[in-house]
Amino acid sequence: MPNTPHIILKPLKEKAVKRHHPWIFSGAIARVEGKPKPGALVAIYSSEGEFLAWSHYSPQSQIRARLVSWNERADPESRDFWRERLEGALEGRRPLAADGTTTAFRLIHAESDGFPGLIVDQYGETLVAQYLTVGMEERRDLLNGLLMWMLHPITLYERSDIDIRQKEGLAPRAGLIQGKEPPKYIEVLENNLGFLVDIQQGHKTGFYLDQRENRARLRQAVERRVQLVEPPRVLNVFSYTGGFGIYAVAGGAASVTNVDSSAEALRIGWQNLSHNGFASAAVKDIEGNAFEVLRTLYEKGHKFEIVILDPPKFAFTQKDVQRAARGYKDINMLALNLLERNGLLFTFSCSGAISAELFQKIVFSAAIDVGRNVQIMDRMTQGIDHPVSLTFPEGDYLKGLICRVVR
């Protein structure tokens, strides 16, 4: 494209670009030719003058360029370019919506769907968008128009109110984009279970959609215990609005104890129980710091057959890894101490900076320190609507282990 600014890479820095990794860090750049504005389309060239890719320019971020196409003849500024990307993303989600038992899922998963810095989640007839990079911000009106035109939602709402926007020089923003003002709670189905979602104030865009398959795995584990042994006592730590707990109740758990620091989240969890007809189930809520609550439960001699640990992100960058590892180890030690012999631990990390290998080492270290013999029965990851591009392994952020305490 004529008059498009150029980024020239340093010698030997084109390898990752040729492998279609979508990020270029500031240290790989030799110079910028032209005067691109934040979010502008910029052509990437090797030190020898070879065209490599089209990108969005982000001068305030360490990720200086986010790549959108490796085809020199593509037109990344056109409506058709993004329409085709959106069609591809929607095609990958159609199986989830096919039978009507699930009405909430991720439609666009940022880089892995070719939209660097854009998240779009669907809750019934409501779409919730997060514009997290300056490149997507500059194309916000175009992309909002495509979402409305192709999907016809009743409501298009924005939750671009997270800290990552500051690294792009963007202020937080949240509110109605187009359509009807959303109700306080939106009712959705997940595997035929009903949930109330607060898209305006809830975590992320309102619900942890990435755990859908793992919640189903928990229900299956509870059902097997009911059939083969006896209904298990379940401890659901960092429970939020009770997702894992409700699946446990649906599977026939003898009791469920939810632990969360938010009284409001626990209150919505009770509404979700009633919403599914489980108001009379043996469910107990404990509001408080998870580490302190688990220590108290242990000191009082409580035991459980299944424990779920689904903590928030402990590590936001590589600088946080050592501190986060200590946190993950401590919470897993506490959980292992609360499990009966032959009990199951469903343990997760959603910190992208914590690799699956490191997370397994952390759980191993926790087991050694509390003297429990533990087996890994299976591994878990994010749902199929949160795909991971092979060229972008950083998108594989959620890792989980199903562990059995042998003794």
N, C-alpha and C positions, 0 to 999 in steps of 0.2 A: 504494500500500500504506500503510495507516495506521501512524503512528509511525516511518516511514522517515526517517532524517536527510536533509537537503537540502544541496546545494552550489549557491550562487548565484554565477553568473559576473559578471565586470565588464562594463560596457556594451561592445558591439561584439565580444565575445569568443566569441559563439556560432556564428560562421561555420563554423569547422572542425568543430564538433560536428554541425551540420546537414548537412555533407558526409560525415558518418559516419567521420571520423577517430577512431580509438579511444583517443586520449590527450588528457588535459587536464593542462597543467603548472600548477605552483603559482602562477605569476604571473598566470594568467587568472582566479583565484578571488577574488571579493569577500569572501565569508564562508562559513562552514559552520554550518548550523543543526542543533542536536542535538549529541550526543556519540558519533559513530560510532567503533567500535573498528577497529583495523587489519584490513582485509579485508572490512569490513561492506558491505552493499548500500546505496548512496546514490543518491538521485534528483538529477539535474542540471537546474537551472532557469536561464533567461536572467535578465538584470537586470530584465526587465519581467514576470517571473513565468510565463513559458511553459515547460512541461515539454519537456525535450530528450532525455533518455536515462537509462538505469540504468547504474550503474557500481560498481566495487569501489574502496574507499577505501584509499589507501596514504599515510599521514601522514609517513613517513620518506623518501619518494622525491620527486624533482623532478617525476616523473610522478605527480601527486597522485590522479588518477582514471583508471581504465582501463574503457572503456565496453564493455558486453556486450549492450545492446539499446536500440533507439530506439523501441520499441513500448510505449506507456504501459500497455497492458493485459497485457503479457507478465509472466510470473512467473519471474524469473531465479534464484529460490531453489528451484525445483521440480526434481525428478528428471527429469520429462518434458522440461523446457527443455533440459537438457544431453544427454539421450538423443537428441533430435532433432538437436542440433549434431553429436554423435558420428556419427550415421547419415549426415549430409551429408558429413563428412570421409571416412568409409569408402567412400562411393560414389565419391568422386573418385580413390581408390587402386585400385579393383577392376581397371581395365585393366592395371595393372602386374603383378598377381598372376595374370592370366588364364591364361597359358600355362605357368606353372611354372618358367620360366627365371630368374626373379628372386624371391628370398624375403626380401629385406631392403629396407625402405623406411620413409619417415616417414608416420605415420598422422595425427598432429595437429601442425600448424605454427603454433602460438600465435595471434597476432592474425589472421592471414590465414585461419584456420579458425574464428574466433570464440571462441577460448580464450586470452584475453590472459595470457601468461606460462606456458603449458603446452606442453611438447614431449613427444610419444610416438613412439618408433621401434620398429619390429617387426623382429626377427631370427629368422626361422623361427617357432617356437612360443613365443618369448620376447618380452615387451614391456619396453621401458625408458622410464621416465617421468622428466621433469625438471619440478619445480614451482619456478618462478622468481620468482613474485610472491606477495604476501601474500593477494591475492584467491583465487588458485588454491590456495594453502596451506590456507586456511580451508575449502575444499570438497574437500580431498584424499580424504577417506574416501568421499564420494559419488562422485567421479570414478573412484577405484580400483575401487569396486564395479561401476560401469557397464562399465569395461574388462574386468573378469573375467566379468561376466554376458553381455556381447555378443560377446566374442572368445574366451573359454575358453583363455587361454594356459596353458602348463605353468608358466611363471615370469613374475611381474611384479616387476621390479627397479627401483630408484630410483637416479638419478645427479644428485640436486639438490646437487651439490658444487662449484658454480662461483661466482665472486666476485660476480656480479650480485645474488645473494640478499642480500648485505650491504647494498645500497642499499635493500632492502625491510625491513631490520631482522630478517632471518632468518639463522639459523646454517646452515652446510652440512650436508647429510645424504646418505648413500648406504647401500644395502643392500637385502636382500630385503624386498619388501612382502608377497607372497603366492605360494604354490606351492613348487616345488622349488628348492633352491639351485642356481644355474647352474654349469656346468662352467667350467674355466679358459678354454676357447675354444668358441665356438658356430660351427658350420659353416653358412654361408649360400651361396646362389647369387646372382650378379649377371650378367645376360646370359649365363648358362650357364657362367660361370667361378666357381670355388669360392674362398671366403675364410674365414679363421679370424678371429673377432672376439672381442676381450676387452672385454666390457661392464662389467667391474668396475674396470679400471684404464686402459682405452684412452681416446684423445682423444674429446671430445664424449660420445656414448653408446657409442663403440666403433669407429665407422667413419665415413668422410666420404661419407655417402649422397648429399649434394647434388651430387657430381661424377659420378654414374652416366652420364648422357648424354654428358658431356665425355670420360670415359674411352673410351666407345664411338667418339666422334669421333676420338680419337687413334688407335685401332686401325684405323679406316678410312683415316686418313692414312698410316699405316705400310704397310698393304696396297697402297695406290696406289703408294707408292714402290717396293715390291717388284715390282709388276707393270710399272711404267713406267720405272724407273731401275735401282735396285739396293737390296738391303736396307739400311736406314739404321742408323747408330749413334745411339743415343738416350741423352740425359742427363736423368734424372728427379730434380729437385731438391726438397727437402723431401718426400721420398718416403714417409714414414711406413711403413706395412706393405706398400708396393710396389704399390698399386693401379694407377697409370698404367703402371708398369713391366711388370706382368703382362699388361696389355692390349697393350703394345708387343711383348712376346715372342709373344703369341698371334697378333699380326698379321704376324709374320715378321721382326722386327728383327734386324739382324746382331749387335748387342750392346746391352746396357742397363747404364748406370751409375747406381746409386741413391745419393743423397746425403741423409743425415739425421744429426741430432745424437744420436739415441737408438739405442744398440746393441740394445736390446730390440726396438724397432720393426723394425730391419733383420733381426734374427733371425726375427721372425714373418714378415717378407717372404720369407725363404728357405723357411720352412714352407709359405707360400702357393704358392711356385713348385713345390715337391714335390707339394703337394696337387693341382695342376693337371697334373702330369706333365711339368713344365718344368725338372726338376732339372739336366739337362745343358745348359741354355741358357747362352749367353755373357753371364752377369750378374756384375757387380762391384759391391760395396757399399763406400762410403766413409763412415765415421763422422766427423763434425766439423761445425764451423760452416760453413754454406753459403757465406757471403761469402768466407771464407778458402779453402775448397776450390776454389771457382770461380776465384779469383785464381791459385792454384797450378796448376790445370789449364791456364789460359791461358799462364802463364809457361813451362810445359813443352811448349807447342805442340799441345795436344790440340784436336781439332775434332769436331763432331757435325753430323748432318743434321737432328736434331730435339732441341729442348730444352723441357722442361716446368718451369715455375715455379709451384708451388702453395704459397706461404708461409702461415704462420699470420697471424692478424689483427695488423696493425701499428698500426692506429688504433682505439682503443676509444671515444673521444669526439672532438668537434670540436677540443679542445685538442691532440690528438695528430696532427692532420692534417699539419702542416708537417713534423714529424719523420718521420712515416710516409711521406710523399711522397719524402723523401730516401732512405729505405730501399728503397722500390719502384724508384726511379730507379737506385740503385746496383746492385741485383741484376739489373735488366734490362740495364744496360750490360754487366755481366759476361757475361750469357747471350748477348747479341748478338755480343760479341767471340769467343765460342766456336762460333758457327754458320758452317758453310760457306756459300758463295754458293748461293742457292736453298734454303737451309735454312728450317725452320719453327720458330717460337717459339709455344708454348702458354703464355700468361702470365695469371695470375689475381690478383685481390684479393678477399678475403672481408671486408674492412673496410666496414661499412655507412656509415661517415663519409666514405669515399672514393667520390665519385660516378663513374659510368661515364665522364662527360665528363672529369673530372679524371684518371682513370686513363689514358685515351687520351692526354691531354696529357703525362703522366709518361713513358709509353712513347715518345711522339714526342720528348721532350726527351732521353731516353736514346739514341735512335737518332742524333739530331743530334750529341750529344757524342762518340759513338764513330765517327762518319763512315760509318754504314751507311744504305743506301737501303732502306727498309722499307715494305711494303704490308700493309694490313689485309685479310686474306682472308675473315674471318668473325668473328662475335661469339658469346660463350657466356654462359650464365647457369646458375642452379641448376636441379635436376631438377624434373620435373613434380609430384613429391610434396612439393615446397617451393613451393606456389603463392604468388602475390603478389596481395593484394587491391588493386583499383584505388583504394580509399579509404585504403590504407596503403602508400604507396610505399617507406617505410622497410624493408619486408619484402624488397625487391629488393636483397639485400646482396652476392650473388656476381656478379662480372663478370669476363669473360675475353675475350682477343683471340687469334685465330690469325693470326700475322704471318709474312710471307715476306720473307726478306732477298734483295733483288734483286741487290745487289752490296755 
